[in-house]
Amino acid sequence: MNKLIAPISVKCLCQAAPAGQRLTGAILAYDGVIPAEALTPAQFTVEGHAITGVSVSERPDGSVPADAGCYVVLALEPTELIRMEGVGPQAKMLRDDPVLAVQQVAPIGDSCPPWASALTSVGEVEPLVERFTQKLFHSPRTGQDIPYNLFLPDCYGDGRDYPLVCFIHDMGAGSSETKMTLWQGIGATTWVEPEFQQEHPCIVVAPQYQRPLVGDGDPDRIETTFDLLESVIEDYNVDPNRVYGTGQSLGTISEIEMAVRRPDFFTALLLIAGQREHDQEGILALKDKKVFIVVSRGDPRAYSGMNASLELLAQAGAVIERADWDQDGGIVPEEQVEELKARNCNIRYAVLKTEERGFQCHMATWQVAYGIKGTKTWLLEQTRDD
């Protein structure tokens, strides 16, 4: 008589998404091999969730479907895990920890009988988040600590030096949870997607702040961030000619402030949905920098603020090119991106065509912008030598 196959565990499958992390599935681990051809969604129930598909994998993270394996992946109608508490710029992001009750209600072949009761999920699988390591940096110079997330390419250790990307989150993602900057959207995780890394391997640092990096009267926090990045440059194989800054909203404000303080620190900047908050003359530190800016026309602060900054920069001699980009379902036509990239200038200014105005339009900017491959490749193509 063949050994009966029994379940071992259930885990939630969580995926990065532009508007914040989502629960997208359940991964069921069995103590034997399950053939994919024997599966249908009707063999399972997930309390409170609709099952949209079922597959098998040989891997515990459920990736790479197979003809047979020990892991069954139930695809579910996506559920948002990130929610906003409050309204407007002061709103804070919170994450709901996912829990699933899963049951196999029908047999799978002759060796895998139905379960007597549902299993409650224990743990999560987060494919992109898990590519980062969570660390804590202490600056002897300022006495401050910064938790941060660090990603090293799969090919790291082959003797090459790699570009470094620093992503800084917005005000809403301020949290004591180090992973919040990875959960809030794709500003950090977009750089570590396996397909992108295959073509553009890079080291990624995503600091996590509880309080704003700028604007609360604590200048040491920016100095601590510089110390953090300098420690990564010293401790890892970083190409000193390819150190990049990017951020959204308050993250853009913070990156601008860092560039004003140390104009030669970053090789290039990718600035999303932000502006110079004070001391407008300070923006002139970016006059000769390589900068790619994306804002939405309906973003009341970022659009008007960035227009004012760029007027000052143009008067100071910066070469600026603007393009108005269409978007359909959050997708910007690739040819529009490539056309702006090809222009002869040091500052590229892309304005997403939006009619509505307000905070939702502001947030929507980074939900679109970090999904544009061309802006990311532009950043990683910049060097101090060209």
C-alpha positions, 0 to 999 in steps of 0.5 A, a space after each residue: 500500500 502506498 504511503 498517504 501524502 499529508 500536509 505539513 504547513 501553509 504559508 501566505 504568499 505576499 507580493 510587492 505591488 505599486 500601491 503596497 504589498 498584497 496577499 496573492 496566494 497560499 503555499 501548501 507544503 506536503 510530505 510527498 510529491 503532488 502531480 500538477 495534472 491531478 489538481 483543480 481549484 475545487 479541491 481546496 477552500 480558503 476562508 474568505 478568499 476566492 481561489 483563481 488557480 492552482 499549480 505545483 512547484 518544487 521550490 518552497 517559495 512556490 516559484 517556477 511551476 513544475 509538473 510535480 512537486 511537494 508544494 501546491 500554490 493556490 492563487 487568490 484574488 489579491 488582498 491589499 495588506 498596506 492601508 493608510 491611517 489618516 488623510 493627506 500628507 500626514 497619513 501613515 502606512 500600516 500593514 495587516 499581517 495576513 492569516 489564512 485558513 486553508 483546507 483540502 476538501 477533496 482527494 488528490 488522486 488515491 494517495 492524498 485524502 481530504 483534510 479533516 479540518 482547515 490549517 491556519 497559515 504560519 509564516 509568509 513567503 515574500 519573494 522580493 522582500 526576502 532578497 534583502 537582509 535587515 541590518 542596523 547601522 550605528 554612526 560613531 560620529 553622530 551617535 545615531 542608529 539607522 535600520 536599513 535593508 541591504 541587497 547584494 546581487 546573486 553574482 556578488 563576489 565575482 570580483 566586480 564592483 557594483 553600482 549602489 542605489 539608495 532608495 529613501 521612502 516617503 513620510 507615510 512609511 515612517 515606522 519602527 518596522 525595518 521592512 516597511 520601506 519594502 512593503 509600501 510599494 516597489 520603490 526599493 524592490 523594483 531594483 532587485 527583480 530577478 529579470 532586472 538584476 540579470 541585466 543590471 546587477 546592483 547593490 541596493 540600500 533602503 534605510 528605514 526612518 521612524 521620523 522624517 529625514 528632513 524638516 524636524 530640526 535634526 540635521 544629524 540624521 542626514 549625516 548619519 545617512 551619509 555615514 551609512 552609505 559610506 560604510 556600505 561603499 567601504 565594506 562592499 564592492 561598490 563602484 565609487 563612480 556609480 553611486 545613485 540616489 532615488 526617492 519618492 515624496 519626502 524621499 525626493 526632498 531628502 535626496 535633494 537636501 543630501 545633494 545640496 549638502 554634498 553635491 559630489 556624493 551621488 553620481 545621478 539622481 532619480 527624483 519622484 513626486 517631490 520638490 525643494 521645500 525651503 531655501 530655493 536657492 539651494 537647488 542650484 547645487 543640482 545645476 550640473 548634476 545628472 537628474 531624472 525627475 518624474 512628477 504628475 501634473 495634478 500633484 499640487 505641491 510637487 508639480 508647482 514646486 519642481 517647476 519653480 526649482 527648474 526655472 532657477 536651475 535654467 537661469 543658472 545654466 542647467 540644460 533641461 528638457 521636459 516631456 509630458 508622458 501619457 499613461 494608460 493603466 499606469 503604463 507609460 509608452 516606452 517610446 516616450 521614455 526613450 525619446 526623453 532619455 535620448 535628448 542632450 541635457 543634464 536634467 530630464 523632467 517628465 510630467 505624467 498627464 493627469 487631470 485630477 489634483 490632490 494627494 491621491 495623484 501625488 501617491 499615484 506618481 510613484 506607483 507609476 514611475 518605479 514601474 518604468 524600466 527606462 528611467 531605472 536603466 538611465 540611472 544605472 547608465 550614468 557614471 562620473 566619467 561621461 
